[in-house]
């Protein structure tokens, strides 16, 4: 995969703050949010409804990265000398999901 190319743009402080807020509201880094908005604008989908192909690609990329992090962390926790650490981490994660108002995936059939 070729290295991404940096583009530079100057915007007003107000616009910069709006972009930061929009990116944060979508749970994305500013560069990821801007990239998706540029892609939508160039594809003529800025006003369209539903997820575009570029948004789906971004979601797939984030999912793959999250899954890799999950598998690696789970492997590290499984091999840790404190055998209760993995279960405590799962319990804390479930509590954080509940606080955030999102459902934790069922552990039945999951990685053990």
KEMI-927813 format. One record per residue (C-alpha): x, y, z; residue number from 1; residue in one letter. Coordinates in Angstrom, 3 decimals. Example, Ala and Ser with C-alpha at 12.3 -4.5 7.8 and 13.67 -1.06 7.14 Angstrom:
! residues 2
<atom><east>12.300</east><north>-4.500</north><up>7.800</up><i>1</i><aa>a</aa></atom>
<atom><east>13.670</east><north>-1.060</north><up>7.140</up><i>2</i><aa>s</aa></atom>
***
This chain:
! residues 112
<atom><east>0.000</east><north>0.000</north><up>0.000</up><i>1</i><aa>x</aa></atom>
<atom><east>1.498</east><north>3.377</north><up>-0.952</up><i>2</i><aa>x</aa></atom>
<atom><east>2.264</east><north>5.861</north><up>1.765</up><i>3</i><aa>x</aa></atom>
<atom><east>-0.490</east><north>8.504</north><up>2.195</up><i>4</i><aa>x</aa></atom>
<atom><east>0.265</east><north>11.987</north><up>0.886</up><i>5</i><aa>x</aa></atom>
<atom><east>-0.157</east><north>14.928</north><up>3.217</up><i>6</i><aa>x</aa></atom>
<atom><east>-2.236</east><north>17.889</north><up>2.041</up><i>7</i><aa>x</aa></atom>
<atom><east>-2.208</east><north>21.210</north><up>3.855</up><i>8</i><aa>x</aa></atom>
<atom><east>-5.120</east><north>23.595</north><up>4.179</up><i>9</i><aa>x</aa></atom>
<atom><east>-5.681</east><north>26.745</north><up>6.193</up><i>10</i><aa>x</aa></atom>
<atom><east>-9.083</east><north>27.297</north><up>7.774</up><i>11</i><aa>x</aa></atom>
<atom><east>-10.586</east><north>29.749</north><up>10.218</up><i>12</i><aa>x</aa></atom>
<atom><east>-10.465</east><north>28.926</north><up>13.930</up><i>13</i><aa>x</aa></atom>
<atom><east>-14.245</east><north>28.507</north><up>13.867</up><i>14</i><aa>x</aa></atom>
<atom><east>-14.145</east><north>25.981</north><up>11.041</up><i>15</i><aa>x</aa></atom>
<atom><east>-11.278</east><north>24.122</north><up>12.705</up><i>16</i><aa>x</aa></atom>
<atom><east>-13.322</east><north>23.802</north><up>15.891</up><i>17</i><aa>x</aa></atom>
<atom><east>-16.362</east><north>22.569</north><up>13.949</up><i>18</i><aa>x</aa></atom>
<atom><east>-14.237</east><north>19.931</north><up>12.202</up><i>19</i><aa>x</aa></atom>
<atom><east>-12.725</east><north>18.765</north><up>15.510</up><i>20</i><aa>x</aa></atom>
<atom><east>-16.173</east><north>18.513</north><up>17.090</up><i>21</i><aa>x</aa></atom>
<atom><east>-17.623</east><north>16.626</north><up>14.116</up><i>22</i><aa>x</aa></atom>
<atom><east>-14.713</east><north>14.179</north><up>14.105</up><i>23</i><aa>x</aa></atom>
<atom><east>-15.008</east><north>13.613</north><up>17.855</up><i>24</i><aa>x</aa></atom>
<atom><east>-18.775</east><north>13.111</north><up>17.574</up><i>25</i><aa>x</aa></atom>
<atom><east>-18.117</east><north>10.371</north><up>15.021</up><i>26</i><aa>x</aa></atom>
<atom><east>-15.338</east><north>8.790</north><up>17.083</up><i>27</i><aa>x</aa></atom>
<atom><east>-12.728</east><north>9.487</north><up>14.403</up><i>28</i><aa>x</aa></atom>
<atom><east>-9.410</east><north>11.270</north><up>14.205</up><i>29</i><aa>x</aa></atom>
<atom><east>-9.649</east><north>14.602</north><up>12.403</up><i>30</i><aa>x</aa></atom>
<atom><east>-7.660</east><north>13.263</north><up>9.442</up><i>31</i><aa>x</aa></atom>
<atom><east>-9.941</east><north>10.217</north><up>9.113</up><i>32</i><aa>x</aa></atom>
<atom><east>-13.071</east><north>12.363</north><up>9.297</up><i>33</i><aa>x</aa></atom>
<atom><east>-11.733</east><north>14.858</north><up>6.754</up><i>34</i><aa>x</aa></atom>
<atom><east>-10.662</east><north>12.046</north><up>4.428</up><i>35</i><aa>x</aa></atom>
<atom><east>-14.167</east><north>10.550</north><up>4.491</up><i>36</i><aa>x</aa></atom>
<atom><east>-15.778</east><north>13.948</north><up>3.866</up><i>37</i><aa>x</aa></atom>
<atom><east>-13.456</east><north>14.706</north><up>0.956</up><i>38</i><aa>x</aa></atom>
<atom><east>-14.133</east><north>11.311</north><up>-0.572</up><i>39</i><aa>x</aa></atom>
<atom><east>-17.898</east><north>11.814</north><up>-0.256</up><i>40</i><aa>x</aa></atom>
<atom><east>-17.669</east><north>15.280</north><up>-1.804</up><i>41</i><aa>x</aa></atom>
<atom><east>-15.590</east><north>14.015</north><up>-4.717</up><i>42</i><aa>x</aa></atom>
<atom><east>-17.965</east><north>11.094</north><up>-5.232</up><i>43</i><aa>x</aa></atom>
<atom><east>-20.910</east><north>13.518</north><up>-5.240</up><i>44</i><aa>x</aa></atom>
<atom><east>-22.397</east><north>11.893</north><up>-2.161</up><i>45</i><aa>x</aa></atom>
<atom><east>-22.020</east><north>14.742</north><up>0.346</up><i>46</i><aa>x</aa></atom>
<atom><east>-25.783</east><north>15.234</north><up>0.516</up><i>47</i><aa>x</aa></atom>
<atom><east>-26.754</east><north>11.594</north><up>-0.077</up><i>48</i><aa>x</aa></atom>
<atom><east>-28.207</east><north>9.311</north><up>2.585</up><i>49</i><aa>x</aa></atom>
<atom><east>-26.674</east><north>6.086</north><up>3.829</up><i>50</i><aa>x</aa></atom>
<atom><east>-23.113</east><north>4.865</north><up>4.089</up><i>51</i><aa>x</aa></atom>
<atom><east>-20.915</east><north>5.339</north><up>1.059</up><i>52</i><aa>x</aa></atom>
<atom><east>-18.353</east><north>2.820</north><up>-0.121</up><i>53</i><aa>x</aa></atom>
<atom><east>-15.571</east><north>4.936</north><up>1.393</up><i>54</i><aa>x</aa></atom>
<atom><east>-17.307</east><north>4.957</north><up>4.786</up><i>55</i><aa>x</aa></atom>
<atom><east>-17.727</east><north>1.181</north><up>4.563</up><i>56</i><aa>x</aa></atom>
<atom><east>-14.038</east><north>0.864</north><up>3.738</up><i>57</i><aa>x</aa></atom>
<atom><east>-13.124</east><north>3.043</north><up>6.710</up><i>58</i><aa>x</aa></atom>
<atom><east>-15.347</east><north>0.974</north><up>8.995</up><i>59</i><aa>x</aa></atom>
<atom><east>-13.807</east><north>-2.248</north><up>7.670</up><i>60</i><aa>x</aa></atom>
<atom><east>-10.300</east><north>-0.885</north><up>8.280</up><i>61</i><aa>x</aa></atom>
<atom><east>-11.170</east><north>0.194</north><up>11.826</up><i>62</i><aa>x</aa></atom>
<atom><east>-12.793</east><north>-3.191</north><up>12.483</up><i>63</i><aa>x</aa></atom>
<atom><east>-9.713</east><north>-5.085</north><up>11.257</up><i>64</i><aa>x</aa></atom>
<atom><east>-7.422</east><north>-2.929</north><up>13.404</up><i>65</i><aa>x</aa></atom>
<atom><east>-9.664</east><north>-3.359</north><up>16.454</up><i>66</i><aa>x</aa></atom>
<atom><east>-9.848</east><north>-7.100</north><up>15.923</up><i>67</i><aa>x</aa></atom>
<atom><east>-6.052</east><north>-7.328</north><up>15.679</up><i>68</i><aa>x</aa></atom>
<atom><east>-5.686</east><north>-5.345</north><up>18.912</up><i>69</i><aa>x</aa></atom>
<atom><east>-8.287</east><north>-7.541</north><up>20.605</up><i>70</i><aa>x</aa></atom>
<atom><east>-6.593</east><north>-10.788</north><up>19.596</up><i>71</i><aa>x</aa></atom>
<atom><east>-3.163</east><north>-9.512</north><up>20.661</up><i>72</i><aa>x</aa></atom>
<atom><east>-4.395</east><north>-8.221</north><up>23.997</up><i>73</i><aa>x</aa></atom>
<atom><east>-6.331</east><north>-11.405</north><up>24.673</up><i>74</i><aa>x</aa></atom>
<atom><east>-3.201</east><north>-13.461</north><up>23.974</up><i>75</i><aa>x</aa></atom>
<atom><east>-1.133</east><north>-11.306</north><up>26.329</up><i>76</i><aa>x</aa></atom>
<atom><east>-3.751</east><north>-11.547</north><up>29.072</up><i>77</i><aa>x</aa></atom>
<atom><east>-4.061</east><north>-15.323</north><up>28.623</up><i>78</i><aa>x</aa></atom>
<atom><east>-0.332</east><north>-15.774</north><up>29.162</up><i>79</i><aa>x</aa></atom>
<atom><east>-0.049</east><north>-13.358</north><up>32.092</up><i>80</i><aa>x</aa></atom>
<atom><east>1.089</east><north>-14.863</north><up>35.414</up><i>81</i><aa>x</aa></atom>
<atom><east>-1.964</east><north>-13.348</north><up>37.171</up><i>82</i><aa>x</aa></atom>
<atom><east>-4.668</east><north>-15.652</north><up>35.810</up><i>83</i><aa>x</aa></atom>
<atom><east>-7.442</east><north>-13.426</north><up>37.179</up><i>84</i><aa>x</aa></atom>
<atom><east>-6.296</east><north>-10.401</north><up>35.154</up><i>85</i><aa>x</aa></atom>
<atom><east>-8.010</east><north>-11.478</north><up>31.933</up><i>86</i><aa>x</aa></atom>
<atom><east>-11.381</east><north>-11.987</north><up>33.629</up><i>87</i><aa>x</aa></atom>
<atom><east>-11.057</east><north>-8.680</north><up>35.507</up><i>88</i><aa>x</aa></atom>
<atom><east>-10.343</east><north>-6.901</north><up>32.231</up><i>89</i><aa>x</aa></atom>
<atom><east>-13.466</east><north>-8.454</north><up>30.657</up><i>90</i><aa>x</aa></atom>
<atom><east>-15.543</east><north>-7.407</north><up>33.665</up><i>91</i><aa>x</aa></atom>
<atom><east>-14.232</east><north>-3.829</north><up>33.502</up><i>92</i><aa>x</aa></atom>
<atom><east>-14.883</east><north>-3.724</north><up>29.737</up><i>93</i><aa>x</aa></atom>
<atom><east>-18.488</east><north>-4.837</north><up>30.223</up><i>94</i><aa>x</aa></atom>
<atom><east>-18.975</east><north>-2.138</north><up>32.861</up><i>95</i><aa>x</aa></atom>
<atom><east>-17.563</east><north>0.523</north><up>30.521</up><i>96</i><aa>x</aa></atom>
<atom><east>-19.865</east><north>-0.652</north><up>27.727</up><i>97</i><aa>x</aa></atom>
<atom><east>-22.817</east><north>-0.362</north><up>30.077</up><i>98</i><aa>x</aa></atom>
<atom><east>-21.751</east><north>3.153</north><up>31.141</up><i>99</i><aa>x</aa></atom>
<atom><east>-21.451</east><north>4.173</north><up>27.491</up><i>100</i><aa>x</aa></atom>
<atom><east>-24.901</east><north>2.770</north><up>26.720</up><i>101</i><aa>x</aa></atom>
<atom><east>-23.657</east><north>0.132</north><up>24.298</up><i>102</i><aa>x</aa></atom>
<atom><east>-24.248</east><north>-3.578</north><up>24.576</up><i>103</i><aa>x</aa></atom>
<atom><east>-21.262</east><north>-5.785</north><up>25.316</up><i>104</i><aa>x</aa></atom>
<atom><east>-21.062</east><north>-8.732</north><up>22.955</up><i>105</i><aa>x</aa></atom>
<atom><east>-22.164</east><north>-11.977</north><up>24.575</up><i>106</i><aa>x</aa></atom>
<atom><east>-19.235</east><north>-13.998</north><up>25.916</up><i>107</i><aa>x</aa></atom>
<atom><east>-20.886</east><north>-17.292</north><up>24.963</up><i>108</i><aa>x</aa></atom>
<atom><east>-19.008</east><north>-18.747</north><up>22.018</up><i>109</i><aa>x</aa></atom>
<atom><east>-16.343</east><north>-16.051</north><up>22.261</up><i>110</i><aa>x</aa></atom>
<atom><east>-12.602</east><north>-16.382</north><up>22.657</up><i>111</i><aa>x</aa></atom>
<atom><east>-11.692</east><north>-18.041</north><up>25.951</up><i>112</i><aa>x</aa></atom>
***
